[in-house]
């Protein structure tokens, strides 16, 4: 597997989940990475390469890295190379060495769509670059079916495309087993504090709602540019910002909450691991009605509100805060959907099917 590991974002959470699932199913896995910590593997199966980390999500890897990976694959006897496209330059260059490599699978994570402003421009550039590189792989795993038409329009054969959404460790992300001890309504958000995630909308909406219901609280887990919105404000401690939290600890915070809020400005919603994890914990979701949102949340599982609208989010908070039985009903349906369609056990099986097809085809 070629990937980053250990960075607190959904891309690396998926990489770790796939790695764990493959190991649990008895596969021998090697990691090619420049991450310092790959806790699931013994040292002899971790092959590090150097690179310059621009930010947590983008690195410029040493130019010789793709050639080195090809040589290592031959020496070790790798049957298949799974590349998690999480923003390192190696993933763009590996197909140039295709003749020296085993079958190549790439997972296309990026939830990029057309939005305005500099953020949208940057996302579209990254999305197009990733699309161009992905076309040269033997198989492409997409985390949402919404990406499929984009690849088809760019000449990628449908036979190469495999839609396998993100998943959840349903034994870790479980509903709370006890009643809450107070009447405070706890809203929570987990993820990057950025404009594309709609965190500015969430903070403004909660501040507005909290004026009419002082018995409410917002917990934010994650880091990013919009943390500046919290500096020197919220003296009544109604907003609790925890920064980045180890992924294994996230379930404990979700179990304290009553509602998950995700007013992201771009979709698809199923690309958001934190939304799926909140649903697995039995939390109803208030989400912006962006592309693909209705594929995940039906009216019996959450509230879809107008995108980029503070009043719409306030109204969603108001509705769920005043009706506990409605909240619990939505949360129960969310948990059942995750168990049925989004467990990592199910998704790993689908990924293994892709691997087998490619290995069998190469051996003919």
C-alpha positions, -999 to +999 in steps of 0.1 A: +000+000+000+012+035-009-002+060+015+002+085+042-008+073+077-014+090+110-025+124+098-058+134+114-080+135+083-105+112+066-081+102+039-057+087+064-085+072+085-096+053+054-060+041+047-056+029+082-090+011+081-082-006+049-048-017+062-064-031+094-091-049+075-066-065+051-044-076+081-075-090+099-084-110+068-049-126+068-032-107+040+005-097+042+007-060+037+037-037+031+035+001+034+054+025+012+052+059+030+071+088+045+048+088+076+067+084+108+040+062+124+025+031+109+015+014+141-002-016+126+028-030+108+062-044+120+092-023+110+104-048+083+072-042+063+074-004+064+094+011+035+099+048+039+108+074+013+117+110+018+097+141+008+089+177+016+056+181+035+040+213+023+011+209+047-007+179+063-024+171+030+003+177+003+038+165-001+065+167-027+081+133-026+117+125-036+119+121-075+134+087-073+106+073-051+084+057-079+115+038-093+125+027-058+089+014-051+090-006-084+124-021-075+111-030-040+079-046-054+100-069-075+124-078-047+097-085-021+073-102-045+043-078-042+012-092-059-007-059-061-001-022-053-029-002-037-023+035-039-044+058-017-046+090-035-040+114-006-020+141-021+016+131-025+035+134-059+044+097-060+008+087-067+009+108-099+042+093-112+038+056-104+019+048-136+050+058-156+067+027-142+037+005-149+057-021-169+078-028-138+050-029-113+023-054-102-014-044-109-021-009-098-053+001-078-059+037-069-086+049-044-099+083-055-109+101-023-113+136-033-147+152-027-141+180-052-169+197-071-174+231-087-177+258-061-169+295-062-139+314-048-103+305-044-112+274-024-132+261-053-104+269-078-078+251-057-101+221-053-108+218-090-071+220-099-064+192-074-093+172-087-083+174-123-047+165-115-059+135-096-083+125-123-055+126-149-032+104-128-060+079-120-067+072-156-035+053-159-042+028-131-056-007-137-085-002-114-100+029-098-120+028-065-144+057-060-158+066-027-191+078-042-210+070-074-212+108-082-176+106-094-183+080-120-198+102-147-167+125-145-144+096-152-166+083-180-167+117-197-129+117-196-126+084-214-121+059-185-138+026-193-166+017-169-150-017-163-121+001-145-144+019-120-155+004-087-177+024-063-168+014-027-179+040-002-162+048+031-170+026+061-172+026+098-158+003+125-193-004+139-179-022+170-160+010+180-186+036+169-216+025+189-246+044+204-242+054+241-255+028+265-269+052+292-292+082+296-277+117+298-276+133+332-286+168+322-309+187+299-282+203+278-286+197+241-251+189+227-243+195+191-210+182+177-188+185+146-157+165+138-134+174+109-113+201+093-122+237+104-124+250+069-148+269+046-155+238+024-167+220+056-191+249+064-176+254+098-181+292+096-218+286+090-220+262+119-204+285+144-225+315+134-257+293+134-249+280+169-242+314+183-276+325+170-294+295+183-277+296+217-293+330+224-327+314+225-316+282+242-288+287+268-290+250+276-271+241+245-235+234+237-213+229+206-182+207+206-157+211+177-131+185+171-104+192+144-081+220+133-079+245+105-079+281+095-114+288+109-103+282+145-096+320+145-134+325+147-132+311+182-104+333+196-114+355+225-151+347+222-177+324+237-168+333+272-198+313+286-180+281+274-210+272+252-185+263+224-158+238+232-130+235+208-108+204+214-084+206+184-072+174+168-081+143+188-068+107+183-092+089+161-097+061+187-110+087+212-136+103+188-164+077+197-164+088+233-171+124+223-198+114+198-215+094+225-218+125+247-236+144+219-272+146+208-269+159+172-241+159+146-240+190+124-223+190+090-231+221+069-204+213+043-205+235+012-194+207-012-203+171-015-208+142-016-218+136+020-208+099+020-172+110+014-173+124+050-161+097+074-171+117+104-207+119+092-208+081+089-192+076+122-217+099+139-245+080+123-230+047+136-231+062+171-269+067+167-267+105+162-292+123+139-275+146+114-281+181+102-264+184+069-264+208+039-283+195+009-252+193-013-245+169-041-253+133-030-267+142+004-300+125-003-281+093-011-271+090+025-298+108+046-335+102+041-361+122+060-362+094+086-324+097+093-316+134+094-323+169+082-311+183+049-310+221+050-303+248+024-265+250+017-246+280+030-276+292+051-272+301+087-310+305+093-316+270+078-290+254+102-306+274+132-340+260+123-326+225+121-310+229+156-343+243+169-363+214+155-341+186+169-334+203+202-371+205+212-381+170+202-361+143+220-382+114+207-377+126+171-339+128+177-338+093+190-359+079+162-336+095+136-305+083+154-318+047+155-324+047+118-289+061+112-273+033+132-293+007+112-283+021+079-246+021+088-248-015+100-266-025+068-245-006+042-214+011+056-195-013+079-158-017+071-162-054+071-185-051+041-164-026+023-131-045+028-148-075+012-156-054-019-120-041-020-107-077-019-130-086-048-113-058-069-078-071-059-087-107-069-100-096-103-068-078-112-045-105-099-064-132-118-064-111-150-026-106-147-019-143-141-038-154-173 
